[in-house]
């Protein structure tokens, strides 16, 4: 019997104590779809050319194949190709207790999502750069623009951006009771699924789109993206029209996402999450998630209803701003 996407995600989180993937498959595809609809002709042509002959490599594709478009297809390549060297590029661990931050604070030598965006955009702009490097840079930019608009990718509370906070997900027809995974020896590994981070990455979006177990995922994803584009038409228009300052805008956008994490993701939970003023940088949730588990957090109908508009708007902003980034790299010609 075919296992559901949610079940597969559960297994992956149980076995791998890594940070989650921002927005999951559907969310990243939505961001790419919205951006693709708002590119100028020059950017559209450059994107199509660069993605026309990408070699995916030896990486196993986690997301189902999508035929929505090349940007949507390759939007999740950076998760499939994640290594120890670039794993930190997906996040900026600004403490929950801090209202703001300025680079390079909390962005170590390995890099973070803000520095990674700057680096990859520079590669895109370098016409002398190797074609493969520019292809990969484009895929990174598409993906990281989604990442930095997921509030839990720009926050840390000594919990790996909410990954160490066990949270059950409870909606009729979509109920997931959080449980702890095990390591290869069968011992508890500290990684609970679902958790606060994962429900923001994918669970809430899955309920909004209805894509879980669906055979028409592309149609449902497109309908969801179109509904966001319609609801946030003015927001996207303003976002895509900006000439992006690559020195400052990535940081500004990331901090705006960070400011949503506390009042939205954390404080809307039923049980109060203690704020750690000086969170330690963790490589695992082992020994940490057990401190949060007794809170018995549940994301039910009230929590989910309050977060849906936030998520929809963040996806709209990410798509519009991604279009602005690419339109700035490849401006329209008269």
C-alpha contacts under 8 A as a table, 3 or more apart, distances in Angstrom:
res1	aa1	res2	aa2	distance
3	X	7	X	6.14
3	X	8	X	6.78
4	X	7	X	5.15
4	X	8	X	6.43
4	X	212	X	6.94
4	X	213	X	5.72
5	X	8	X	5.08
5	X	9	X	6.13
5	X	212	X	6.34
5	X	213	X	6.81
6	X	9	X	5.03
6	X	10	X	6.12
6	X	212	X	7.17
7	X	10	X	4.95
7	X	11	X	6.37
8	X	11	X	5.16
8	X	12	X	6.31
9	X	12	X	5.12
9	X	13	X	6.20
10	X	13	X	5.28
10	X	14	X	6.11
10	X	193	X	5.93
10	X	194	X	7.21
11	X	14	X	5.03
11	X	15	X	6.26
12	X	15	X	5.31
12	X	16	X	5.88
13	X	16	X	5.29
13	X	17	X	6.56
13	X	18	X	7.66
13	X	20	X	7.99
13	X	181	X	7.38
13	X	191	X	6.72
13	X	192	X	7.32
13	X	193	X	6.28
14	X	17	X	7.26
14	X	180	X	6.77
14	X	181	X	3.93
14	X	182	X	6.22
14	X	183	X	7.93
14	X	189	X	7.78
14	X	191	X	5.89
14	X	192	X	6.70
14	X	193	X	6.75
15	X	181	X	6.36
15	X	182	X	6.45
15	X	183	X	6.18
15	X	184	X	7.82
15	X	191	X	7.95
16	X	191	X	7.78
17	X	189	X	7.53
17	X	190	X	7.78
17	X	191	X	5.80
17	X	283	X	7.94
17	X	284	X	5.84
17	X	285	X	7.03
18	X	283	X	7.74
18	X	284	X	7.31
19	X	160	X	6.82
19	X	161	X	7.84
19	X	163	X	6.54
20	X	163	X	7.11
20	X	197	X	6.76
20	X	198	X	6.23
20	X	201	X	7.29
21	X	24	X	5.54
21	X	79	X	6.85
21	X	198	X	7.82
21	X	201	X	6.45
22	X	27	X	7.86
22	X	28	X	7.70
22	X	146	X	7.06
22	X	147	X	5.18
22	X	150	X	6.13
22	X	153	X	6.93
22	X	200	X	7.91
22	X	201	X	4.93
22	X	202	X	7.89
23	X	26	X	6.89
23	X	27	X	4.45
23	X	28	X	5.82
23	X	146	X	7.27
23	X	147	X	7.30
23	X	150	X	6.88
23	X	200	X	6.90
23	X	201	X	3.89
23	X	202	X	5.49
23	X	205	X	7.78
24	X	27	X	5.60
24	X	28	X	6.34
24	X	201	X	5.32
24	X	202	X	5.08
25	X	28	X	5.58
25	X	29	X	6.25
25	X	63	X	5.76
25	X	76	X	6.65
25	X	202	X	7.74
26	X	29	X	5.14
26	X	30	X	6.13
26	X	202	X	7.56
26	X	205	X	7.41
26	X	206	X	7.70
26	X	221	X	6.54
27	X	30	X	5.05
27	X	31	X	6.33
27	X	146	X	7.84
27	X	201	X	7.70
27	X	202	X	7.35
27	X	205	X	7.02
27	X	315	X	7.20
28	X	31	X	5.16
28	X	32	X	6.27
28	X	72	X	7.33
28	X	75	X	5.98
28	X	76	X	6.69
28	X	143	X	6.67
28	X	146	X	6.04
29	X	32	X	5.08
29	X	33	X	5.97
29	X	71	X	7.75
29	X	72	X	4.57
29	X	73	X	7.23
29	X	75	X	6.23
29	X	76	X	7.79
29	X	221	X	7.74
30	X	33	X	4.99
30	X	34	X	6.16
30	X	72	X	7.42
30	X	221	X	6.79
30	X	222	X	7.36
30	X	224	X	7.72
30	X	225	X	5.34
30	X	315	X	7.16
30	X	319	X	7.57
31	X	34	X	5.35
31	X	35	X	6.21
31	X	146	X	6.38
31	X	225	X	7.93
31	X	315	X	5.77
31	X	316	X	7.05
31	X	318	X	5.97
31	X	319	X	4.36
31	X	322	X	7.88
32	X	35	X	5.09
32	X	36	X	6.03
32	X	71	X	5.60
32	X	72	X	5.15
32	X	75	X	6.56
32	X	142	X	6.58
32	X	319	X	6.19
32	X	322	X	7.82
33	X	36	X	5.13
33	X	37	X	6.44
33	X	68	X	7.59
33	X	69	X	7.65
33	X	71	X	7.13
33	X	72	X	6.02
33	X	222	X	7.76
33	X	225	X	7.07
33	X	319	X	7.38
34	X	37	X	5.34
34	X	38	X	6.69
34	X	225	X	6.68
34	X	226	X	7.92
34	X	229	X	6.91
34	X	316	X	7.26
34	X	319	X	4.93
34	X	320	X	6.72
35	X	38	X	5.22
35	X	39	X	6.44
35	X	319	X	4.49
35	X	320	X	5.63
35	X	321	X	7.60
35	X	322	X	5.76
35	X	323	X	4.56
36	X	39	X	5.60
36	X	44	X	7.35
36	X	71	X	7.11
36	X	323	X	6.88
38	X	240	X	6.81
38	X	320	X	7.11
38	X	323	X	5.82
39	X	42	X	7.94
39	X	43	X	5.84
39	X	44	X	5.69
39	X	323	X	5.42
39	X	324	X	7.64
39	X	326	X	7.28
39	X	327	X	6.14
40	X	43	X	5.42
40	X	44	X	6.08
40	X	327	X	6.16
40	X	331	X	7.40
40	X	332	X	5.89
41	X	44	X	4.99
41	X	45	X	6.17
41	X	332	X	6.53
42	X	45	X	5.26
42	X	46	X	6.29
42	X	327	X	7.78
42	X	330	X	6.04
42	X	331	X	6.51
42	X	332	X	5.36
42	X	333	X	6.95
43	X	46	X	5.08
43	X	47	X	6.01
43	X	326	X	6.13
43	X	327	X	5.62
43	X	329	X	7.72
43	X	330	X	5.10
43	X	331	X	6.90
43	X	332	X	7.35
44	X	47	X	5.30
44	X	48	X	6.12
45	X	48	X	5.15
45	X	49	X	6.12
46	X	49	X	5.11
46	X	50	X	6.17
46	X	330	X	7.57
47	X	50	X	5.29
47	X	51	X	6.10
47	X	71	X	7.88
47	X	138	X	7.85
48	X	51	X	5.38
48	X	52	X	5.88
48	X	70	X	7.35
49	X	52	X	5.21
49	X	53	X	7.87
50	X	53	X	6.97
50	X	54	X	7.36
50	X	131	X	7.70
50	X	134	X	7.52
50	X	135	X	5.57
51	X	54	X	5.47
51	X	70	X	6.49
51	X	71	X	7.71
51	X	135	X	6.50
52	X	70	X	7.85
54	X	132	X	7.62
54	X	135	X	6.88
56	X	59	X	6.85
56	X	77	X	7.74
59	X	80	X	5.92
59	X	81	X	5.87
60	X	80	X	6.35
61	X	64	X	7.60
61	X	77	X	7.58
61	X	80	X	5.94
62	X	80	X	6.63
63	X	76	X	7.49
65	X	73	X	6.92
66	X	69	X	7.35
66	X	72	X	7.14
66	X	73	X	5.67
66	X	218	X	6.31
67	X	70	X	7.72
67	X	72	X	7.98
67	X	73	X	7.05
67	X	218	X	7.02
68	X	72	X	6.19
68	X	73	X	7.25
68	X	218	X	6.40
68	X	222	X	7.69
69	X	72	X	5.30
69	X	73	X	6.13
70	X	73	X	4.96
70	X	74	X	6.12
71	X	74	X	5.39
71	X	75	X	5.79
71	X	139	X	7.82
71	X	142	X	7.46
72	X	75	X	5.17
72	X	76	X	7.87
73	X	76	X	7.03
74	X	77	X	5.18
74	X	139	X	6.10
75	X	78	X	7.37
75	X	139	X	6.02
75	X	140	X	7.82
75	X	142	X	5.76
75	X	143	X	5.21
76	X	79	X	5.55
76	X	80	X	6.74
76	X	139	X	7.94
76	X	143	X	6.38
77	X	80	X	5.07
77	X	81	X	6.10
77	X	139	X	6.77
77	X	140	X	7.89
77	X	143	X	7.94
78	X	81	X	5.11
78	X	82	X	5.85
78	X	139	X	6.87
78	X	140	X	5.94
78	X	143	X	6.70
79	X	82	X	5.10
82	X	86	X	6.24
82	X	87	X	5.76
83	X	86	X	5.44
83	X	87	X	5.67
84	X	87	X	5.34
84	X	88	X	7.87
85	X	88	X	7.50
85	X	110	X	6.98
86	X	89	X	5.40
86	X	90	X	7.86
86	X	110	X	7.31
86	X	111	X	7.78
87	X	90	X	6.20
88	X	91	X	5.73
88	X	92	X	7.75
88	X	110	X	6.72
88	X	111	X	6.14
88	X	112	X	5.27
88	X	113	X	7.25
89	X	92	X	7.79
89	X	110	X	7.74
89	X	111	X	5.64
89	X	112	X	4.09
89	X	113	X	4.45
89	X	114	X	7.75
89	X	115	X	7.63
89	X	116	X	5.61
89	X	144	X	7.94
90	X	112	X	6.29
90	X	113	X	4.91
90	X	144	X	6.32
90	X	147	X	6.13
90	X	148	X	7.58
90	X	153	X	7.11
91	X	112	X	5.41
91	X	113	X	4.99
91	X	147	X	7.22
91	X	148	X	7.09
91	X	153	X	4.89
91	X	154	X	5.81
92	X	106	X	6.78
92	X	107	X	6.40
92	X	112	X	5.25
92	X	113	X	5.80
92	X	114	X	7.12
92	X	153	X	6.38
92	X	154	X	4.73
92	X	155	X	6.72
93	X	106	X	5.97
93	X	107	X	7.42
93	X	153	X	7.23
93	X	154	X	5.44
93	X	155	X	4.86
93	X	156	X	5.10
93	X	161	X	7.38
94	X	98	X	6.96
94	X	100	X	7.71
94	X	101	X	6.84
94	X	106	X	6.09
94	X	154	X	5.94
94	X	155	X	4.70
94	X	156	X	5.78
94	X	258	X	7.41
95	X	98	X	5.37
95	X	155	X	5.53
95	X	156	X	4.74
95	X	157	X	5.74
95	X	276	X	7.91
95	X	277	X	7.32
95	X	278	X	7.29
95	X	279	X	6.65
96	X	99	X	7.35
96	X	155	X	5.62
96	X	156	X	5.61
96	X	157	X	5.42
96	X	258	X	7.86
96	X	261	X	7.56
96	X	262	X	6.49
96	X	275	X	6.89
96	X	276	X	7.47
96	X	277	X	7.73
97	X	157	X	7.62
97	X	275	X	6.28
97	X	276	X	6.67
97	X	277	X	5.38
97	X	278	X	7.98
98	X	101	X	7.12
98	X	277	X	7.88
99	X	259	X	6.64
100	X	255	X	6.25
100	X	258	X	7.80
100	X	259	X	7.65
101	X	105	X	6.76
101	X	255	X	7.25
102	X	105	X	5.87
102	X	251	X	7.54
103	X	106	X	7.39
103	X	107	X	6.88
103	X	251	X	7.35
104	X	107	X	5.23
104	X	108	X	7.37
105	X	108	X	7.61
107	X	110	X	7.71
107	X	111	X	5.68
107	X	112	X	5.40
107	X	115	X	7.83
108	X	111	X	5.53
108	X	112	X	7.25
111	X	114	X	7.98
111	X	115	X	5.82
111	X	116	X	6.29
112	X	115	X	5.46
112	X	116	X	5.85
113	X	116	X	5.00
113	X	117	X	6.08
113	X	144	X	6.41
113	X	147	X	7.57
113	X	148	X	6.64
114	X	117	X	5.30
114	X	118	X	6.50
114	X	148	X	7.78
114	X	250	X	5.73
114	X	251	X	5.89
114	X	254	X	7.38
115	X	118	X	5.14
115	X	119	X	6.18
116	X	119	X	5.06
116	X	120	X	6.02
116	X	144	X	7.99
117	X	120	X	5.23
117	X	121	X	5.98
117	X	140	X	7.65
117	X	141	X	6.00
117	X	144	X	6.71
117	X	145	X	7.78
117	X	250	X	7.27
118	X	121	X	5.33
118	X	122	X	6.25
118	X	246	X	6.36
118	X	247	X	7.27
118	X	250	X	7.74
119	X	122	X	5.21
119	X	123	X	6.50
120	X	123	X	5.05
120	X	124	X	6.32
120	X	137	X	4.81
120	X	138	X	7.29
120	X	140	X	6.90
120	X	141	X	6.48
121	X	124	X	4.94
121	X	125	X	6.24
121	X	137	X	6.85
121	X	138	X	7.70
121	X	141	X	6.96
121	X	246	X	7.96
121	X	329	X	7.70
122	X	125	X	5.10
122	X	126	X	6.27
123	X	126	X	5.09
123	X	129	X	6.56
123	X	133	X	7.25
123	X	134	X	5.99
123	X	137	X	6.40
124	X	127	X	7.26
124	X	129	X	7.89
124	X	134	X	5.24
124	X	137	X	6.14
124	X	138	X	6.67
124	X	329	X	7.44
125	X	329	X	6.24
126	X	129	X	5.43
129	X	133	X	6.67
129	X	134	X	6.62
130	X	133	X	5.18
130	X	134	X	6.37
131	X	134	X	5.09
131	X	135	X	6.12
132	X	135	X	4.95
132	X	136	X	6.13
133	X	136	X	5.19
133	X	137	X	6.01
134	X	137	X	4.83
134	X	138	X	6.13
135	X	138	X	5.22
135	X	139	X	6.44
136	X	139	X	5.08
136	X	140	X	6.09
137	X	140	X	5.02
137	X	141	X	6.13
138	X	141	X	5.13
138	X	142	X	6.20
139	X	142	X	5.18
139	X	143	X	6.21
140	X	143	X	5.14
140	X	144	X	5.83
141	X	144	X	5.16
141	X	145	X	5.99
141	X	322	X	7.92
142	X	145	X	5.70
142	X	146	X	6.98
142	X	322	X	6.75
143	X	146	X	5.36
143	X	147	X	6.39
144	X	147	X	4.66
144	X	148	X	6.11
145	X	148	X	5.53
145	X	149	X	6.64
145	X	318	X	5.94
145	X	319	X	7.95
145	X	321	X	7.76
145	X	322	X	6.13
146	X	149	X	5.41
146	X	150	X	6.75
146	X	315	X	7.33
146	X	318	X	5.64
146	X	319	X	7.68
147	X	150	X	5.42
147	X	153	X	6.36
148	X	151	X	7.11
148	X	153	X	6.23
148	X	154	X	6.53
148	X	253	X	7.42
148	X	254	X	5.40
148	X	257	X	6.99
149	X	153	X	7.74
149	X	253	X	7.39
149	X	254	X	6.60
149	X	257	X	5.55
149	X	314	X	5.78
149	X	315	X	7.21
149	X	317	X	7.72
149	X	318	X	6.02
150	X	153	X	5.54
150	X	154	X	7.26
150	X	200	X	7.80
150	X	201	X	7.58
150	X	257	X	6.58
150	X	311	X	7.98
150	X	314	X	7.15
151	X	154	X	5.45
151	X	155	X	6.81
151	X	257	X	4.65
151	X	258	X	5.22
151	X	259	X	7.62
151	X	260	X	6.03
151	X	261	X	5.04
151	X	265	X	7.87
152	X	155	X	5.39
152	X	156	X	7.62
152	X	161	X	5.19
152	X	162	X	6.69
152	X	197	X	6.24
152	X	200	X	7.74
152	X	258	X	7.32
152	X	261	X	6.06
152	X	265	X	7.75
153	X	161	X	6.20
154	X	161	X	7.46
154	X	254	X	6.49
154	X	255	X	7.37
154	X	257	X	6.69
154	X	258	X	5.11
155	X	161	X	5.48
155	X	258	X	5.81
155	X	261	X	6.89
156	X	159	X	6.21
156	X	160	X	5.75
156	X	161	X	4.56
156	X	162	X	7.26
156	X	279	X	6.99
157	X	160	X	7.02
157	X	161	X	6.61
157	X	162	X	7.47
157	X	275	X	6.45
157	X	276	X	5.56
157	X	277	X	7.90
157	X	279	X	5.46
158	X	161	X	7.68
158	X	276	X	6.60
158	X	278	X	7.89
158	X	279	X	4.27
158	X	280	X	5.34
158	X	281	X	6.64
158	X	282	X	7.00
159	X	162	X	5.26
159	X	163	X	6.06
159	X	164	X	4.78
159	X	165	X	6.68
159	X	282	X	7.47
159	X	285	X	7.03
159	X	288	X	7.14
159	X	289	X	7.54
160	X	163	X	5.28
160	X	164	X	6.19
160	X	281	X	7.61
160	X	282	X	6.47
160	X	283	X	7.96
160	X	284	X	7.95
160	X	285	X	7.47
161	X	164	X	7.66
161	X	197	X	6.45
162	X	165	X	5.26
162	X	195	X	6.88
162	X	196	X	5.01
162	X	197	X	4.73
163	X	166	X	7.55
163	X	191	X	7.62
163	X	192	X	7.75
163	X	195	X	5.69
163	X	196	X	6.08
163	X	197	X	5.00
163	X	198	X	6.99
163	X	285	X	7.49
164	X	190	X	7.58
164	X	191	X	6.68
164	X	192	X	6.97
164	X	195	X	6.82
164	X	196	X	7.73
164	X	285	X	5.27
164	X	288	X	6.55
164	X	289	X	4.62
164	X	292	X	7.53
165	X	192	X	7.64
165	X	195	X	5.43
165	X	196	X	5.62
165	X	197	X	7.84
165	X	289	X	5.79
165	X	292	X	5.65
165	X	293	X	6.95
166	X	178	X	6.06
166	X	179	X	7.63
166	X	192	X	5.55
166	X	193	X	6.75
166	X	194	X	6.39
166	X	195	X	4.32
166	X	196	X	6.42
166	X	289	X	6.80
166	X	292	X	6.72
166	X	293	X	5.71
166	X	296	X	7.53
166	X	297	X	6.78
167	X	177	X	7.74
167	X	178	X	5.84
167	X	193	X	7.61
167	X	194	X	5.83
167	X	195	X	4.53
167	X	196	X	5.60
167	X	296	X	7.02
167	X	297	X	4.86
167	X	298	X	5.25
167	X	299	X	6.55
168	X	175	X	7.71
168	X	176	X	5.69
168	X	177	X	4.61
168	X	178	X	4.69
168	X	194	X	6.07
168	X	195	X	7.01
168	X	296	X	7.82
168	X	297	X	6.38
168	X	298	X	4.64
168	X	299	X	6.06
169	X	174	X	7.44
169	X	175	X	5.45
169	X	176	X	4.96
169	X	177	X	6.39
169	X	178	X	7.63
169	X	194	X	7.14
169	X	199	X	7.41
169	X	203	X	7.81
169	X	298	X	5.89
169	X	299	X	4.94
169	X	300	X	6.26
170	X	174	X	6.43
170	X	175	X	4.46
170	X	176	X	6.37
170	X	177	X	7.79
170	X	298	X	6.81
170	X	299	X	6.00
170	X	300	X	4.78
170	X	301	X	7.12
171	X	174	X	5.07
171	X	175	X	5.49
171	X	300	X	6.03
171	X	301	X	6.12
172	X	175	X	6.59
174	X	207	X	7.45
176	X	194	X	6.98
177	X	193	X	7.98
177	X	194	X	7.26
178	X	192	X	6.15
178	X	193	X	5.09
178	X	194	X	5.07
178	X	195	X	6.98
179	X	192	X	5.22
179	X	193	X	5.68
179	X	194	X	7.35
180	X	188	X	6.51
180	X	189	X	7.13
180	X	190	X	6.19
180	X	191	X	5.55
180	X	192	X	4.21
180	X	193	X	6.55
181	X	188	X	5.86
181	X	189	X	5.81
181	X	190	X	6.78
181	X	191	X	5.55
181	X	192	X	6.03
181	X	193	X	7.53
182	X	185	X	7.53
182	X	186	X	5.14
182	X	187	X	5.03
182	X	188	X	4.30
182	X	189	X	4.91
182	X	190	X	7.75
182	X	191	X	7.87
183	X	186	X	5.23
183	X	187	X	5.39
183	X	188	X	6.28
183	X	189	X	5.44
184	X	187	X	7.42
188	X	191	X	7.93
189	X	285	X	7.52
189	X	286	X	5.61
190	X	284	X	7.35
190	X	285	X	4.92
190	X	286	X	3.87
190	X	287	X	6.45
190	X	288	X	7.19
190	X	289	X	5.85
190	X	290	X	7.15
191	X	284	X	7.83
191	X	285	X	5.82
191	X	286	X	6.91
191	X	289	X	7.22
192	X	195	X	6.06
192	X	289	X	7.47
193	X	198	X	7.54
194	X	198	X	5.93
194	X	199	X	6.49
195	X	198	X	5.33
195	X	199	X	6.27
196	X	199	X	5.58
196	X	200	X	6.65
196	X	265	X	7.73
197	X	200	X	5.37
197	X	201	X	6.20
198	X	201	X	4.79
198	X	202	X	6.05
198	X	203	X	6.78
199	X	202	X	5.48
199	X	203	X	4.40
199	X	204	X	5.82
200	X	203	X	6.40
200	X	204	X	6.10
200	X	205	X	7.62
201	X	204	X	7.60
201	X	205	X	7.55
202	X	205	X	5.22
202	X	206	X	5.86
203	X	206	X	5.05
203	X	207	X	6.44
204	X	207	X	5.25
204	X	208	X	6.38
204	X	304	X	6.75
204	X	308	X	7.23
205	X	208	X	4.97
205	X	209	X	6.13
206	X	209	X	5.31
206	X	210	X	5.56
206	X	211	X	5.83
206	X	212	X	6.17
207	X	210	X	5.28
207	X	211	X	7.70
207	X	212	X	7.97
208	X	224	X	7.74
208	X	308	X	7.95
209	X	220	X	6.03
209	X	221	X	6.44
209	X	224	X	5.97
210	X	214	X	7.23
210	X	220	X	7.06
211	X	214	X	5.03
211	X	216	X	7.60
211	X	217	X	5.32
211	X	220	X	6.37
211	X	221	X	7.29
214	X	217	X	5.66
216	X	219	X	5.45
216	X	220	X	6.41
217	X	220	X	5.17
217	X	221	X	5.92
218	X	221	X	5.05
218	X	222	X	5.98
219	X	222	X	5.19
219	X	223	X	6.13
220	X	223	X	5.06
220	X	224	X	6.16
221	X	224	X	5.12
221	X	225	X	6.15
222	X	225	X	5.04
222	X	226	X	5.96
223	X	226	X	5.06
223	X	227	X	6.13
224	X	227	X	5.13
224	X	228	X	6.38
225	X	228	X	5.14
225	X	229	X	6.15
226	X	229	X	4.93
226	X	230	X	6.10
227	X	230	X	5.10
227	X	231	X	6.11
228	X	231	X	5.09
228	X	232	X	5.85
228	X	233	X	7.88
228	X	312	X	6.32
228	X	313	X	7.62
228	X	315	X	7.92
228	X	316	X	6.37
229	X	232	X	5.32
229	X	233	X	5.32
229	X	236	X	7.23
229	X	316	X	6.72
230	X	233	X	5.16
232	X	235	X	5.13
232	X	236	X	6.11
232	X	313	X	7.11
232	X	316	X	6.55
233	X	236	X	5.32
233	X	237	X	6.10
234	X	237	X	5.03
234	X	238	X	6.17
235	X	238	X	5.33
235	X	239	X	6.16
235	X	316	X	7.34
235	X	317	X	6.96
235	X	320	X	7.79
236	X	239	X	4.97
236	X	240	X	5.97
236	X	316	X	6.15
236	X	317	X	6.20
236	X	319	X	7.39
236	X	320	X	4.66
236	X	321	X	7.68
237	X	240	X	5.39
237	X	241	X	6.20
237	X	320	X	6.99
238	X	241	X	5.34
238	X	242	X	6.82
238	X	320	X	7.87
239	X	242	X	5.77
239	X	317	X	6.65
239	X	320	X	4.98
239	X	321	X	5.20
239	X	324	X	6.65
240	X	320	X	4.66
240	X	321	X	5.45
240	X	322	X	7.52
240	X	323	X	5.45
240	X	324	X	4.31
240	X	327	X	7.97
241	X	324	X	6.21
242	X	321	X	7.92
242	X	324	X	5.90
243	X	324	X	6.61
243	X	325	X	7.68
243	X	327	X	7.96
243	X	328	X	5.80
244	X	249	X	6.56
244	X	324	X	6.50
244	X	325	X	5.94
244	X	328	X	6.17
245	X	248	X	5.75
245	X	249	X	5.49
246	X	249	X	5.87
246	X	250	X	6.67
247	X	250	X	7.42
248	X	251	X	5.61
248	X	252	X	6.33
249	X	252	X	4.92
249	X	253	X	6.06
250	X	253	X	5.28
250	X	254	X	6.15
251	X	254	X	5.10
251	X	255	X	6.22
252	X	255	X	5.31
252	X	256	X	6.33
253	X	256	X	5.10
253	X	257	X	6.43
254	X	257	X	5.11
254	X	258	X	6.21
255	X	258	X	4.78
255	X	259	X	6.21
256	X	259	X	5.24
256	X	260	X	6.90
257	X	260	X	5.36
257	X	261	X	6.91
258	X	261	X	5.40
258	X	262	X	7.71
259	X	262	X	6.49
259	X	263	X	7.63
260	X	263	X	5.87
260	X	264	X	5.58
260	X	265	X	7.21
261	X	264	X	5.48
261	X	265	X	5.00
261	X	266	X	6.35
262	X	265	X	5.97
262	X	266	X	5.12
262	X	267	X	5.95
263	X	266	X	6.30
263	X	267	X	5.10
263	X	268	X	6.84
264	X	267	X	5.92
264	X	268	X	5.70
264	X	307	X	6.90
265	X	268	X	6.10
265	X	269	X	7.29
265	X	307	X	7.50
266	X	269	X	5.79
266	X	272	X	7.86
266	X	273	X	6.80
267	X	270	X	7.85
267	X	272	X	6.65
267	X	273	X	7.36
268	X	303	X	6.28
269	X	272	X	6.74
269	X	297	X	6.83
269	X	298	X	7.43
269	X	299	X	7.02
269	X	303	X	6.80
270	X	297	X	6.63
270	X	298	X	7.39
271	X	295	X	6.19
271	X	296	X	7.90
271	X	297	X	6.42
273	X	292	X	8.00
276	X	279	X	5.48
282	X	285	X	7.19
285	X	288	X	5.17
285	X	289	X	5.55
286	X	289	X	6.43
286	X	290	X	7.67
287	X	290	X	5.91
287	X	291	X	7.44
288	X	291	X	5.49
288	X	292	X	7.26
289	X	292	X	5.24
289	X	293	X	6.07
290	X	293	X	5.09
290	X	294	X	7.32
291	X	294	X	6.79
292	X	295	X	5.69
292	X	296	X	7.83
293	X	296	X	5.77
293	X	297	X	7.65
299	X	302	X	7.75
299	X	303	X	5.53
299	X	304	X	6.39
300	X	303	X	5.50
300	X	304	X	6.08
301	X	304	X	5.19
301	X	305	X	5.92
302	X	305	X	5.25
302	X	306	X	6.34
303	X	306	X	5.28
303	X	307	X	6.42
304	X	307	X	5.16
304	X	308	X	6.18
305	X	308	X	5.52
305	X	309	X	7.76
306	X	309	X	6.85
306	X	310	X	7.66
307	X	310	X	5.23
307	X	311	X	6.23
308	X	311	X	5.20
308	X	312	X	6.13
309	X	312	X	5.09
309	X	313	X	6.12
310	X	313	X	5.31
310	X	314	X	6.19
311	X	314	X	5.09
311	X	315	X	6.18
312	X	315	X	5.23
312	X	316	X	6.25
313	X	316	X	4.95
313	X	317	X	6.13
314	X	317	X	5.07
314	X	318	X	6.00
315	X	318	X	5.05
315	X	319	X	6.12
316	X	319	X	5.23
316	X	320	X	6.12
317	X	320	X	5.15
317	X	321	X	5.84
318	X	321	X	5.23
318	X	322	X	5.88
319	X	322	X	5.13
319	X	323	X	6.30
320	X	323	X	5.19
320	X	324	X	6.36
321	X	324	X	4.78
321	X	325	X	6.15
322	X	325	X	5.05
322	X	326	X	6.35
323	X	326	X	5.28
323	X	327	X	5.93
324	X	327	X	4.98
324	X	328	X	5.98
325	X	328	X	5.17
325	X	329	X	6.30
326	X	329	X	4.97
326	X	330	X	6.06
327	X	330	X	5.05
327	X	331	X	5.08
327	X	332	X	7.15
328	X	331	X	5.24
